[in-house]
């Protein structure tokens, strides 16, 4: 028996909450570097402060995916309680963030904000898979992407419009401009209202209905048995690798943020040792063993898509951190965060981010479904990633800020595909009772490259071009090209879009 086919308003209600969540992400992505620099941080310290965002995603998303698969809150369902809890925490964080007067408070609030956004965001990916038939997955994720794009347009452009309406865009060193403060407060209200809409207008299928639609749930015991059969040598290799990274930092004098990369490798090795020991002792009812077991037992198509995710999100994170310094210095002529030219550059970056997100919203609704139907999801994704690589590369040659609009069109097409195609490919291939955990684990390959960029890019920038951040865009173009090439290994299932 198949799930009922959703009409337009059903698809709308399922994903409308993502509109508000993306307003929050857009405000964070477009303004946190500006906030940090206003509060006194230097350019090469920006990646270290941004570590909070991906690190919280790395911890939160698999946990939320695991628990949302296994909990049922009666008439409230299993995904919607997480939507609502995350929205409340995110809204409070957005209201408190612009009150920061010291750098430490801003960094802590970024951590809290990103954790809260992830609590709401992660179940939304699984929610589409839960609620839709396989032949509607492309349409479902395309509409979700359209809302992501629309929310990001609103969040990115709001400081620019406040400036145009006469709100002050300047502030003394150590203070946050009114345009940023009011935008964050508006974003908190909008985020909560949008998520509440989805919570109130959707009704999740019960566990019995899901089993009727998708058949008996996958055997969770098989994951634990496979984990128990594993040797601990692989976990030891992770620990040794992490220790070598730490030693390399000591020997070469790399930036201190790289210590985190080594620590994460050691932490995963230790977690694997504990998970294997728990599985071998027969203690199958523990979160750690299930998450580690599911991570090591990912479906083959998920592993191949993960490589493309790794590279594409590396490029995106470079863009979010460095676009404001690049545009301000090379297109507006100032690297001083307290100058009017830098403020104008920051506002123009907000507009550019709004443009690429607006392009993504349109591409998701108009271009992607038609391309996927004609060429397949895999080839569609590859072509869009190549377009994004060209957009990043163009930053190296353009000096007229208005021409960057064309760069952002390329980035926007890639962004639309990154947000839709991998999830549409995956949702048709994953067991229904593990949709949440696998989507959460898949998003780890969004988080890991962000951590890598945050820990390593500062060292590269400081060592090779400390006053020339434009070369970060060359890195972005190269890794986005690698993402496109990685899609050559992905074979699409025969299901129609």
Buried (B, 14 or more C-beta within 10 A) or exposed (E): EEBEEBEEEBBBBBBBBBBBBBBBBBBBBBBBBBBBBBBEBEBBBBBBBBBBBBBBBBBBBBBBBBBBBBEEEEEEBBBBBBBBBBBBBBBBBBBBBBEBEEBEBBBBBBBBBBBBBBBBBBBBBBBBBBBBBBEBBBBBBBBBBBBBBBBBBBBBBBBBBBBEEEBEBEBEEEBBBBBBBBBBBBBBBBBBBBBBBBBEBBEBBBEEEBBEBBEEBBEBEEBBEBBBEBEEEEBEEBBEBBBEBBEBBEEEEBBEBBBBBBBBBBBBBBBBBBBBBBBBEEEBEBEBBBBBBBBBEBBEBBEBBBBBBBBBBBBBBBBBBBBBBBBBBBBBEBBEBBBEBBBBBBBBBBBBBBBBBBBBBBBBBEBBBEBBEEEBBBBBBBBBBBBBBBBBBBBEEBEEBEEBBEBBBBBBBBBBBBBBBBBBBBBBBBBBBBBBBBBBBBBBBBBBBBBBBBBBBBBBBBEEEEEEBBBBBBBBBBBBBBBBBBBEBBEBEEBEB
